[in-house]
Amino acid sequence: MRKERWDNEATEELLKAVLKLRNLGEAKAFFRDLLTEKELLEFGNRWKVARMLSRGVPYLEIGRQTWMSSTTIARIQKWLKDGKGGYRKMLQKTATR
């Protein structure tokens, strides 16, 4: 099986570093240094879209609340259903009980 372009040593080292974060404060500091404010907002909204889609919120309402395009919302929906399973796994882990 061929590795995907993003699946490389540099990305693996980044993901290992993320796994070492111990709390929200450390995560905020690391990601703010790593990403621009715009990138952080984008990633936060993508996660919000995934959570809303999993609850069955209509695209129009998601777009209104997040300002994400219908194309981006559809892409997230595709990854939610047919991606690597990362969204589904994290949704399960973060579900309120």
ABEGO torsion letter per residue (X at the ends): XBBBAABBAAAAAAAAAAAABABAAAAAAAAAAABBAAAAAAAAAAAAAAAAAAAGBBAAAAAAAAGBBAAAAAAAAAAAAABAGAAAAAAAAABBX
